[in-house]
Amino acid sequence: MKILSIVWNDIRIFFKEPSYLIYLVVLPLVFIQLFTTLFSASVGEMDKKK
């Protein structure tokens, strides 16, 4: 049960700071967009070479 209290305390601390929502929501969306753009560009180049 001690581990649950540690987890609960960490969650409370995490959501207390509004700036951490950037790490939770915005940053993953930025990485998704970045990798989507990179991989779609590389696939587009491969299609042009054929």
C-alpha positions in Angstrom: 0.0 0.0 0.0 2.9 2.3 0.5 3.6 2.3 -3.2 0.1 3.5 -3.9 0.5 6.4 -1.6 3.8 7.3 -3.4 2.1 7.1 -6.8 -0.8 9.2 -5.6 1.5 11.9 -4.1 3.5 12.0 -7.4 0.3 12.4 -9.4 -0.9 15.3 -7.2 2.4 17.0 -7.5 2.4 16.5 -11.3 -1.0 18.0 -11.8 -0.4 20.9 -9.4 1.9 22.5 -11.9 0.1 23.7 -15.0 3.3 23.8 -17.0 3.5 20.0 -16.8 0.5 19.7 -19.0 2.8 20.8 -21.8 4.8 17.6 -21.3 1.7 15.6 -21.0 -0.3 16.9 -24.0 1.6 19.3 -26.2 5.0 17.6 -26.5 3.6 14.2 -27.6 1.6 16.0 -30.3 4.7 17.8 -31.5 6.6 14.5 -31.8 3.7 12.9 -33.6 3.6 15.8 -36.1 7.4 15.8 -36.5 7.7 12.1 -37.2 4.7 12.0 -39.5 6.2 14.8 -41.5 9.6 13.2 -41.7 8.3 9.7 -42.6 5.8 11.0 -45.2 8.6 13.0 -46.8 10.8 10.0 -47.0 8.0 7.8 -48.5 7.3 10.5 -51.0 10.9 10.6 -52.2 10.9 6.8 -52.6 7.8 7.0 -54.7 9.4 9.6 -57.0 12.5 7.4 -57.5 10.4 4.4 -58.9 
